[in-house]
Amino acid sequence: MFSYVEAPRTFSYGFLWRLHCMGMIADRLVNSGTMWIWALWLFPLLCKLSLTALPTKPKNISCVLNGVNLICTWSPKKEASFTEYIVNASCKCGGSKNNYTCTSNSSTGALCSFLHQIIAAPAHCTIVVEAQNADGIIKSDTTHWSLNDILKTIPPKILSVKPVLGIKKMLQIQWELHALSDDLKYILRFKTVNSTHWMEVNFSDVEVYNLTGLQASTEYVIALRCKTNKSRIWSDWSQEKTGMTEEEVPHVLDLWRILRPVEEDGRRPVRLLWKKAKGAPVLEKTLGYNIWYFPENNTNVTEMRTTNQTLDLCLRGETYRVSVISYNSLGNSIPVTLRIPDIHEKAFQCIKAMQACLVQDQLVVEWQCSCLEVETWMVEWFPDLDSELSAFSWESVSQAKNWTIHQDKLKPFLCYNISVYPVLQDRVGEPYSIQAYSKESIPLRGPETKVENIGVKTVTISWKEIPKKLRNGFISNYTIFYQAEGGKEFSKTVNSSTLHYGLESLTRKTSYTLQVMASTRAGGKKGDMINFKTLSISVFEIVLITCLVGGGLLMLIIFTMVSGCKKPSKLTQLCWPDVPNPAESSIATWLGADFKNKVNLKEFDDSVNTEDRILKLCSAPTDLIDKLVVNFGNFLEEASIEVAGKSQENILGVEKNEYVTAPYGSDCPQGKSFEEPLALTENPLRKSQHLYSGMAEEICSGAKEELPSSGQSIGPGHICGDRAQNPYLKNSVTTREFLMLEKLPDHTKREV
């Protein structure tokens, strides 16, 4: 059942031997009952054999002959386990053959160098790399190399970089000769100082090279490398060397102006600005500048000299011509001329639209022009908050309708005013201006917010614009965040031109928190949080309720007045009702005519002595008068019930009849009392006699209990001074009289 299969040559010999033995054992156990036992015993051995890992076969072998040192590399760069490498090189040079060996391991990397063995070109070598670990050895494919093809020369050494006398734009480079200089190719690279762009020049079979086409008065950086004609490997770059071209007369300048508003005397301040033109040498030497200006229709020339690059003039309102040149020790530059227009001259319009956008790390400004003849433009830019134009910059653009500037040349988070002027010959057209940011960020602070016109379900939110110096970009929109107390947060977004917004559908009599966020392209910043509470009732509702209530009252008053006009007696009775007179009550008829005459105040004798108006021996309770007048009917009813149950002996036991008067006057003389014999006409009505006698007895007993124990007479302070006058009885009653019977008539006793 088991057959022998020849293992690949890359397997180790130990593995093949184990596999052969296993096959022989399997053949002998085919017909035995212990085959399955042996199979279980061999299974772990087979697993162990399958886990053996040989090193990875070396590939991508690359060799370089660096002078006389041969260096070879291969892949992979790293192994999972420790691996030793052996590089065998067999080289033939002429009729001789030499073998070289180099060793390394995985800890030093996949690299091997024949350091102390001389291997020189021309020679042809075959190279094989062996990799060995604990599980076995594996070899790479055989590679063939021509040492002339992989020869890497030593970098050349530059001796000097200097200008040539009389030649303005050339540098001469010399370097140290190489042993193989007759069979070498060179690459020279150069750039101006502080530049990152290298330019290259190829040449061969020379010992000195003249680099031409350079700028005058400019410093350059030079580097050089070489290789043999047969080799495909260049040497490393030589050490860099600098040199400067010869000086020449200054280049032509770029000239521009800033026109100020006209002053009261008709003069206009003008600031002239000039600088080196684009492409002029960076290190060009200039000793000074000459300026000439004169009116266009006049030959009176004014000349000035300065070492600065700005000049302030105060010119009249007419047209002027201005010329500027720069000079050094070698001569003067070509003059540049600028026309200053008349203050009444109207500039031509050319630019229709303009936009600015960020492209990677550059700010690009593009515009559209309606004049095809215009090919020159002047671009100026300065920070928006720079009123003194201390950071004013400008640049000329030709043969293009766009302008690009690197972000590093502009301050981030700062708004710039950018203007483009069309220039047609010597005339300058109307500028087109926009604002732009080189880089935006979130605002430094949020908007200042306030709440106005708070209603029941509406409120008006207003906010102020963020100052430009705090915006850090263009405000794209505002977002209003508002949330009811314990509720969900809502938001409303409006455009950047909106500075107030009305919120609707709010809840009546509810507290809200509110914030406004200003957003740029980079993000948003929220302002301070404010609180407000909606009203429980609106002004309209208050006015409506007031109108309804006021209208109802007005109608009621009108109705009352109309009714009063028709029936004035009812109105008088309604407003001033009659107060009932207790003397005219039907109760007085129960006791007879004598009692009625005594009770009736109108018929009372005014000649009664003031002593008769003071209580004798006893004072009435404080609520007695109110009880007798207001609840007099109830009082008499209760008294009649009590008297009916009393015995005749109690009635006859009264020691003395007293005639008591309760005064309501303001003055009660102290220490005076009165006694008056009682003359009571016999009343045939027994029921009235019983009621009256019982009432009198109860009044007297109550008054005696309130007398002071000292037995002194009660003064006016106790009787009248502290007693407030009853308004109900003020106009109807002056005196109340009560009869305290000492003896009842005989016929009364008999009836009882």
C-alpha positions in Angstrom: 0.0 0.0 0.0 2.9 2.4 0.6 5.1 3.2 -2.3 8.4 5.0 -2.3 8.4 8.4 -3.9 11.7 10.2 -4.6 11.9 13.4 -2.7 12.9 16.7 -4.3 16.5 17.4 -4.2 16.0 20.4 -2.0 15.0 18.0 0.9 17.6 16.9 3.4 19.1 13.5 3.2 17.9 12.6 6.8 14.3 13.2 5.6 14.7 10.8 2.6 16.2 8.1 4.8 13.3 8.3 7.4 10.8 8.2 4.6 12.5 5.1 3.0 12.4 3.2 6.4 8.8 4.0 6.9 7.9 2.6 3.6 9.7 -0.7 4.3 8.0 -1.0 7.7 4.6 -0.4 6.1 5.2 -3.1 3.5 5.9 -5.7 6.2 2.9 -4.8 8.2 0.3 -4.9 5.5 -1.1 -8.3 6.3 -0.6 -8.1 10.1 -3.2 -7.2 12.7 -0.8 -4.7 14.2 -0.9 -2.4 11.2 -3.1 0.2 12.9 -1.0 0.3 16.0 2.1 1.0 13.9 0.1 3.6 12.0 -0.7 5.4 15.2 3.0 5.3 16.2 4.2 6.7 12.8 1.6 9.5 12.7 3.5 11.9 15.1 6.7 11.1 13.2 5.1 12.1 10.0 3.8 15.4 11.6 7.3 16.1 12.8 8.8 15.6 9.3 6.2 17.9 7.8 7.2 20.7 10.1 10.8 20.9 8.9 11.6 24.3 7.2 14.5 24.9 5.0 15.8 28.5 4.4 14.3 30.5 1.6 16.2 30.2 -1.7 18.3 33.4 -2.4 17.0 35.4 -5.3 17.6 38.8 -7.0 21.3 38.7 -6.6 23.0 42.0 -7.4 26.7 42.8 -7.4 28.7 46.0 -7.6 32.5 46.4 -8.0 33.3 49.4 -5.9 36.9 50.0 -6.9 38.5 46.6 -6.0 35.8 45.6 -3.4 33.1 43.3 -4.7 29.8 43.6 -2.9 26.8 41.3 -3.4 23.2 41.5 -2.1 20.2 39.3 -2.5 16.7 38.7 -1.2 15.0 38.0 1.1 16.5 40.4 3.6 15.4 38.6 6.7 14.8 34.9 7.7 12.5 33.4 10.4 15.4 31.4 11.9 19.1 31.9 12.1 20.7 31.3 8.6 24.3 31.3 7.4 25.2 32.5 3.9 28.1 31.4 1.8 28.9 33.4 -1.4 31.1 31.5 -3.9 32.6 33.6 -6.7 34.6 32.0 -9.5 36.4 34.7 -11.6 38.3 34.3 -14.9 40.8 37.0 -16.0 42.7 36.1 -19.1 43.8 32.5 -18.8 43.7 32.4 -15.0 40.8 31.4 -12.8 40.4 32.3 -9.1 37.8 31.3 -6.6 36.7 33.6 -3.8 34.5 32.9 -0.8 32.5 35.3 1.4 30.4 34.4 4.5 27.7 36.2 6.4 24.6 35.4 8.4 21.0 36.6 8.8 21.9 38.8 11.7 24.1 41.1 9.4 21.6 41.0 6.6 21.6 39.7 3.0 24.9 41.3 2.1 28.4 40.0 1.6 31.6 41.9 0.8 34.9 40.5 -0.5 37.0 43.0 1.6 40.5 41.6 1.7 40.4 39.9 -1.7 41.6 41.7 -4.9 39.1 41.3 -7.7 39.8 43.7 -10.5 38.3 44.3 -13.9 38.2 43.1 -16.6 37.0 39.8 -15.4 34.0 37.4 -15.7 32.7 35.8 -12.6 30.0 33.3 -11.7 28.4 33.7 -8.3 26.3 31.3 -6.2 24.8 32.0 -2.8 24.1 29.1 -0.3 21.7 29.4 2.6 21.9 26.9 5.5 20.0 26.5 8.7 19.4 23.6 11.1 17.0 21.8 8.7 19.2 21.9 5.7 21.0 23.7 2.9 19.6 25.4 -0.2 21.5 27.1 -3.1 20.6 30.0 -5.4 20.7 29.8 -9.2 24.1 30.5 -10.7 24.6 34.1 -11.9 27.2 35.5 -14.4 28.8 38.9 -14.1 31.1 41.1 -16.1 33.0 43.3 -13.7 33.4 46.1 -16.3 29.6 46.4 -16.3 29.3 46.7 -12.6 32.3 48.9 -11.9 31.4 51.9 -9.8 34.1 54.6 -9.8 35.1 56.9 -7.0 33.3 60.3 -7.0 35.3 63.1 -8.6 36.8 65.9 -6.4 35.9 69.5 -7.6 38.9 71.8 -7.2 37.4 75.2 -8.2 34.3 77.0 -9.4 35.1 80.6 -10.6 34.0 83.1 -13.2 36.0 83.9 -16.3 37.3 87.4 -16.6 35.4 89.4 -19.2 32.6 86.9 -19.6 29.6 87.9 -17.5 27.4 84.8 -17.4 29.8 81.8 -17.2 31.5 79.7 -14.5 34.5 77.5 -15.1 34.7 74.1 -13.1 37.9 72.1 -12.5 38.2 68.8 -10.8 40.9 66.3 -9.8 41.8 63.8 -12.7 40.8 60.2 -12.3 43.0 57.2 -13.3 40.3 56.3 -15.9 39.7 59.9 -17.0 40.1 59.0 -20.7 37.2 56.5 -20.5 34.7 58.5 -18.3 31.3 60.2 -18.7 30.2 63.1 -16.4 27.0 64.6 -15.2 27.2 68.2 -13.7 24.3 69.5 -11.8 23.8 73.2 -10.7 21.3 75.5 -9.0 21.2 79.0 -7.6 21.6 79.5 -3.9 18.4 78.9 -1.8 16.8 77.2 -4.8 15.5 73.6 -4.8 15.5 73.0 -8.5 18.6 71.3 -9.9 19.6 71.5 -13.6 21.9 68.9 -15.2 24.5 68.9 -18.0 26.2 65.8 -19.6 29.7 65.8 -21.0 32.8 63.5 -21.4 36.5 63.3 -22.2 37.3 66.8 -20.7 39.3 68.0 -17.8 37.8 71.5 -17.4 34.1 72.5 -18.1 32.7 76.0 -18.8 29.1 76.4 -17.6 27.4 79.1 -19.7 23.9 80.6 -19.9 24.0 81.7 -16.3 22.8 84.9 -14.7 25.2 87.7 -13.9 26.0 88.4 -10.3 24.4 85.2 -9.2 25.8 82.5 -6.8 25.5 78.9 -7.9 26.0 75.5 -6.3 27.8 72.8 -8.4 28.1 69.0 -8.0 29.6 66.3 -10.3 29.6 62.5 -10.8 31.0 60.1 -13.4 31.2 56.5 -14.7 33.1 54.4 -17.2 31.8 54.1 -20.7 31.1 50.3 -20.3 29.7 50.5 -16.8 26.0 51.0 -16.1 26.5 52.3 -12.6 27.2 56.0 -11.8 29.4 57.1 -9.0 28.1 59.0 -6.0 27.8 62.8 -6.3 30.9 64.8 -5.4 31.0 67.3 -2.6 29.1 70.5 -3.5 31.0 73.6 -4.5 29.7 77.2 -4.9 30.7 80.0 -7.3 29.4 83.4 -8.4 29.2 84.9 -11.8 30.7 88.3 -12.7 28.8 91.5 -12.0 27.1 93.6 -14.8 25.0 96.7 -15.1 21.6 96.4 -13.3 18.6 94.9 -15.0 15.5 96.9 -15.9 13.1 97.6 -13.0 9.4 96.9 -12.4 7.6 100.2 -11.6 4.2 100.8 -9.9 2.2 103.5 -8.1 -0.4 103.9 -5.3 -2.8 106.8 -6.0 -4.1 108.5 -2.8 -7.3 110.6 -2.6 -7.1 114.2 -3.8 -6.5 116.7 -1.0 -8.5 119.9 -0.5 -5.9 122.1 -2.3 -6.3 119.9 -5.5 -3.0 118.0 -5.1 -2.8 114.2 -5.0 -0.3 112.2 -3.0 1.3 109.4 -5.0 3.6 106.7 -3.8 6.1 105.2 -6.3 7.3 101.6 -5.8 9.9 99.7 -7.8 11.8 96.5 -7.5 13.9 94.1 -9.5 12.1 92.6 -12.5 11.3 88.9 -12.5 14.3 87.0 -13.7 16.9 89.5 -12.5 19.9 88.2 -10.6 19.2 87.7 -6.9 22.6 89.0 -5.9 22.6 91.9 -8.3 24.4 94.9 -6.8 22.8 98.3 -6.9 24.2 101.5 -5.5 21.1 103.7 -5.9 18.2 104.9 -8.0 17.5 108.0 -10.1 14.0 109.3 -10.5 12.6 111.9 -13.0 9.1 113.2 -13.2 7.4 115.9 -15.2 4.0 117.0 -16.4 3.0 115.4 -19.7 2.5 118.8 -21.4 5.5 120.5 -19.8 9.3 120.0 -20.1 10.0 121.1 -16.6 11.7 117.9 -15.2 12.3 117.2 -11.6 15.1 114.8 -10.7 15.6 113.0 -7.4 18.0 110.3 -6.2 17.5 107.7 -3.4 18.7 104.4 -2.2 15.2 103.2 -1.1 12.7 101.4 -3.3 9.8 103.8 -2.5 9.2 107.5 -3.0 6.2 109.7 -1.9 5.3 112.6 -4.2 2.6 115.2 -4.1 1.6 116.1 -7.6 -0.9 118.4 -9.1 -4.1 117.2 -10.7 -2.6 117.0 -14.3 -1.0 114.0 -16.0 2.6 113.2 -15.2 5.3 110.9 -16.5 7.8 109.2 -14.1 11.0 107.4 -15.0 13.3 105.4 -12.8 16.7 103.8 -13.3 19.1 101.8 -11.1 22.9 102.1 -11.2 26.1 100.4 -9.9 29.8 100.7 -10.6 29.4 99.3 -14.1 26.6 101.6 -15.3 22.9 102.3 -15.4 20.0 100.1 -16.1 17.5 100.7 -18.9 14.9 103.3 -17.7 11.3 102.3 -16.9 8.5 104.8 -17.4 5.1 105.1 -15.8 2.1 107.4 -16.6 0.2 109.0 -13.7 -3.3 109.9 -15.0 -5.2 113.2 -14.6 -7.5 113.2 -11.5 -10.5 113.6 -13.9 -9.5 110.9 -16.3 -11.8 107.9 -16.3 -10.0 104.5 -16.5 -11.2 101.9 -19.0 -13.0 98.7 -17.7 -11.7 95.4 -18.9 -12.1 92.7 -16.3 -15.6 91.1 -16.1 -15.1 88.6 -13.2 -12.4 87.2 -11.0 -12.2 84.4 -8.5 -9.6 82.9 -6.1 -9.2 79.3 -5.0 -6.8 77.1 -3.2 -5.0 74.4 -5.2 -2.9 72.1 -3.0 -0.5 74.6 -1.3 -1.0 77.5 -3.7 -3.5 80.3 -4.0 -4.6 80.8 -7.6 -6.4 83.9 -8.9 -8.1 83.8 -12.3 -10.0 86.5 -14.1 -12.0 87.0 -17.3 -11.2 89.9 -19.7 -13.2 91.5 -22.4 -10.3 93.3 -24.0 -8.2 91.0 -26.2 -5.5 93.7 -26.7 -4.5 93.7 -23.0 -1.6 91.3 -22.4 -0.1 92.8 -19.2 -1.6 92.9 -15.8 -0.5 94.3 -12.5 -1.6 92.3 -9.4 -1.4 93.9 -5.9 -2.2 92.3 -2.5 -2.1 93.4 1.1 -3.8 92.4 4.4 -7.3 93.8 4.8 -6.5 95.4 8.2 -3.3 97.1 7.0 -4.5 100.6 6.6 -1.0 102.0 6.2 -0.1 99.5 3.5 3.1 98.5 5.3 2.8 94.9 3.9 1.8 96.1 0.4 3.0 93.7 -2.4 2.6 93.8 -6.2 3.7 91.8 -9.2 3.5 92.1 -13.0 1.9 89.3 -15.0 2.3 88.9 -18.8 0.7 86.6 -21.4 -1.6 85.0 -18.8 -5.0 85.6 -17.1 -4.1 84.0 -13.8 -1.7 84.5 -11.0 -0.3 82.0 -8.5 1.3 82.5 -5.2 2.6 80.0 -2.7 0.8 79.8 0.7 4.0 80.2 2.6 4.3 83.8 1.2 1.0 84.8 2.8 0.1 84.9 6.4 -2.4 82.2 7.4 -5.8 83.0 8.8 -5.5 86.6 7.5 -7.8 88.2 4.9 -6.1 89.7 1.9 -7.3 92.3 -0.6 -6.3 91.3 -4.1 -6.7 93.7 -7.0 -5.8 93.2 -10.7 -5.2 96.2 -13.0 -5.2 95.8 -16.8 -2.3 97.6 -18.5 -2.6 98.6 -22.1 0.6 100.3 -23.3 1.0 103.2 -20.9 -2.6 103.3 -19.6 -3.9 101.6 -16.6 -7.5 100.4 -16.5 -10.1 100.0 -13.7 -9.1 97.4 -11.1 -11.1 94.4 -10.1 -10.8 93.5 -6.4 -11.6 90.4 -4.3 -10.8 89.1 -0.8 -9.1 85.7 -0.1 -7.5 83.7 2.6 -4.4 81.5 2.0 -5.5 79.2 4.8 -8.7 79.2 7.0 -9.4 78.0 10.5 -12.3 78.2 12.9 -13.2 81.6 14.3 -11.4 82.7 17.5 -14.8 83.4 19.2 -18.5 83.0 18.5 -21.0 85.8 17.7 -22.4 88.0 20.4 -26.1 87.1 20.7 -29.1 88.7 22.3 -32.8 87.8 22.5 -35.6 90.2 21.4 -39.4 90.3 21.1 -40.0 87.3 23.4 -43.6 86.0 22.9 -45.7 83.1 23.8 -44.4 80.8 21.0 -42.0 83.1 19.2 -38.7 84.9 19.8 -36.3 86.9 17.7 -32.6 86.1 17.9 -30.0 88.7 16.7 -26.3 88.7 16.7 -23.3 90.8 15.7 -20.7 90.0 13.0 -17.4 88.7 14.3 -14.6 91.2 13.7 -12.4 90.4 10.7 -9.3 89.9 12.8 -11.1 87.1 14.8 -12.8 85.3 11.9 -9.8 83.3 10.5 -11.8 82.8 7.3 -14.9 83.6 5.4 -18.1 83.0 7.5 -20.1 80.6 5.4 -23.2 80.3 7.6 -24.6 80.7 11.1 -26.3 77.9 13.0 -28.7 78.5 15.9 -28.9 75.8 18.5 -31.8 76.0 21.0 -33.1 73.5 23.5 -36.0 73.6 26.0 -35.3 72.7 29.6 -35.1 68.9 29.7 -36.0 68.6 26.0 -34.4 67.8 22.7 -31.9 70.2 21.0 -32.9 71.7 17.7 -30.9 73.8 15.2 -31.5 76.2 12.3 -28.9 77.2 9.7 -28.9 80.5 7.9 -26.5 82.1 5.4 -23.7 84.5 6.3 -25.7 87.6 5.4 -28.4 87.0 8.0 -27.8 88.6 11.4 -31.3 87.9 13.0 -33.7 85.1 12.9 -37.2 84.4 14.3 -37.8 81.1 16.1 -41.4 79.8 16.0 -43.4 76.9 17.4 -42.0 77.2 20.9 -43.7 76.1 24.0 -45.6 78.5 26.2 -44.1 79.5 29.5 -40.9 77.4 29.0 -37.2 78.1 29.7 -34.8 77.7 26.7 -31.1 77.8 26.3 -29.7 79.2 23.0 -26.3 79.4 21.2 -25.3 80.8 17.8 -22.3 79.2 15.9 -20.4 80.9 13.1 -18.8 78.5 10.6 -16.0 78.7 8.1 -14.6 76.1 5.8 -12.4 74.8 8.6 -15.2 74.5 11.2 -17.4 76.5 13.6 -17.2 78.3 16.9 -20.2 78.8 19.3 -20.9 82.0 21.1 -22.0 82.4 24.7 -25.0 80.5 25.9 -28.0 82.6 26.8 -31.3 81.8 28.5 -34.8 83.0 27.9 -38.4 82.1 28.9 -41.4 82.3 26.7 -44.4 84.3 28.0 -47.5 82.7 29.5 -49.8 85.2 27.9 -49.2 87.5 25.0 -49.8 91.2 24.7 -52.6 90.5 22.1 -54.3 88.3 24.5 -54.0 90.9 27.3 -55.5 93.6 25.0 -58.2 91.2 23.9 -59.2 90.3 27.5 -59.0 94.0 28.6 -61.2 95.0 25.7 -63.8 92.3 26.4 -63.9 93.1 30.2 -63.9 96.8 29.6 -66.6 96.5 27.0 -68.8 94.4 29.3 -68.4 96.9 32.1 -69.1 99.8 29.8 -72.3 98.1 28.5 -73.3 97.4 32.1 -72.8 101.0 33.1 -74.8 102.2 30.1 -77.6 99.7 30.8 -77.7 100.8 34.5 -77.8 104.5 33.5 -80.6 103.9 31.0 -82.5 101.9 33.5 -82.0 104.6 36.1 -83.2 107.3 33.7 -86.4 105.3 33.1 -87.0 104.4 36.8 -85.0 106.8 39.0 -86.7 105.5 42.2 -85.3 102.0 41.7 -81.8 103.4 41.1 -82.0 105.5 44.3 -83.2 102.6 46.3 -80.5 100.3 44.9 -77.7 102.8 45.7 -79.1 104.2 48.9 -81.3 101.6 50.6 -83.5 102.5 53.5 -82.4 101.4 56.9 -85.2 99.7 58.9 -86.3 101.4 62.1 -86.5 98.9 64.9 -89.1 101.2 66.6 -91.5 100.7 63.8 -91.1 96.9 64.0 -94.1 94.8 64.7 -92.4 93.6 67.9 -93.3 96.8 69.6 -97.0 96.1 69.2 -96.6 93.0 71.3 -95.8 95.0 74.4 -98.4 97.7 74.1 -98.4 101.4 73.3 -96.4 102.5 76.4 -93.4 100.4 75.4 -93.6 101.6 71.8 -93.6 105.2 73.0 -90.5 104.5 75.1 -88.6 102.7 72.4 -89.3 105.0 69.5 -86.4 107.4 69.4 -88.1 110.1 67.5 -90.6 110.5 70.3 -88.1 110.2 73.1 -88.0 113.2 75.4 -84.9 115.3 74.7 -85.0 116.7 78.2 -83.7 113.5 79.7 -80.8 114.2 82.0 -77.4 113.0 80.9 -77.4 110.9 84.1 -80.1 108.8 82.6 -77.8 107.7 79.8 -75.2 106.0 82.1 -75.6 102.5 83.3 -76.3 102.0 86.8 -74.3 99.3 88.8 -73.8 97.2 85.7 -72.7 97.4 82.1 -74.1 95.5 79.2 -72.0 93.0 77.4 -70.1 94.2 74.4 -72.2 92.3 71.9 -75.5 93.0 73.6 -76.5 95.9 71.3 -75.8 94.0 68.1 -77.7 91.0 69.5 -80.7 93.1 70.4 -80.9 95.0 67.1 -79.6 92.6 64.4 -80.8 89.3 65.8 -83.6 90.7 68.0 -86.2 88.3 66.7 -84.0 85.3 67.4 -83.2 86.7 70.8 -86.8 87.1 71.8 -87.7 83.7 70.6 -85.0 82.1 72.7 -86.0 84.2 75.7 -89.7 83.2 75.5 -88.7 79.6 75.5 -86.6 80.0 78.6 -89.2 82.1 80.5 -91.9 79.6 79.8 -90.1 77.0 81.8 -89.4 79.2 84.8 -91.4 79.0 87.9 -93.5 81.8 89.3 -91.3 82.0 92.3 -88.2 82.9 90.2 -90.1 85.7 88.6 -91.3 87.1 92.0 -87.8 86.9 93.4 -86.5 89.8 91.6 -85.3 92.2 94.3 -85.5 95.5 92.5 -86.8 96.7 89.2 -84.2 98.6 87.2 -84.5 100.8 84.3 -81.4 100.5 82.2 -80.4 102.7 79.3 -77.5 101.8 76.8 -76.2 105.1 75.6 -74.5 105.5 72.2 -73.3 109.0 72.8 -69.7 109.9 72.7 -69.7 111.4 76.2 -70.7 109.6 79.3 -70.1 111.4 82.6 -68.2 109.3 85.0 -69.7 108.2 88.3 -73.3 108.9 87.3 -76.2 106.5 87.2 -79.8 106.9 87.1 -82.9 105.2 88.5 -86.3 105.8 87.2 -89.5 104.3 88.5 -91.1 102.2 86.0 -94.7 102.8 84.9 -95.8 100.0 82.8 -99.3 99.8 81.6 -101.0 96.5 82.1 -100.9 94.6 78.9 -103.6 92.1 78.4 -101.3 89.9 76.5 -99.8 87.5 78.9 -97.4 86.2 76.4 -95.8 89.6 75.9 -95.5 90.1 79.7 -93.7 86.8 80.2 -91.3 87.5 77.3 -90.4 90.9 78.6 -89.9 89.8 82.2 -87.7 86.9 81.2 -85.6 89.2 78.9 -85.1 91.7 81.6 -84.0 89.2 84.2 -81.4 87.7 81.8 -80.0 91.1 80.9 -79.6 92.0 84.5 -78.0 88.8 85.5 -75.5 89.1 82.7 -74.6 92.6 83.6 -74.2 91.8 87.3 -71.6 89.1 86.5 -69.5 91.7 84.6 -69.4 94.2 87.4 -66.0 94.7 89.0 -65.5 93.2 92.4 -64.4 96.5 93.9 -67.9 97.8 93.6 -66.7 101.1 92.1 -68.8 102.8 89.5 -67.9 102.2 85.9 -66.5 105.2 84.1 -67.0 106.3 80.6 -63.8 104.6 79.5 -65.3 101.2 80.2 -68.8 101.9 79.1 -68.5 104.2 76.1 -64.9 105.0 75.3 -63.9 101.6 74.0 -67.1 100.8 72.3 -67.2 101.5 68.6 -70.4 103.0 67.3 -72.4 100.6 65.3 -72.8 102.1 61.8 -76.1 100.2 61.3 -77.7 102.1 64.2 -76.0 105.4 63.9 -78.8 107.2 62.2 -81.7 105.3 63.7 -81.1 104.7 67.4 -79.7 106.9 70.0 -80.8 105.1 73.2 -82.0 101.6 74.0 -84.2 101.2 77.2 -84.8 98.0 79.0 -87.2 97.5 82.0 -86.1 95.5 85.0 -89.4 94.7 86.8 -89.3 94.7 90.5 -92.9 93.6 91.0 -95.2 92.2 88.4 -98.9 93.3 88.4 -101.3 91.1 90.3 -103.1 90.0 87.3 -99.8 88.8 85.8 -99.0 86.8 88.8 -102.4 85.2 88.8 -102.1 84.4 85.1 -98.7 82.8 85.8 
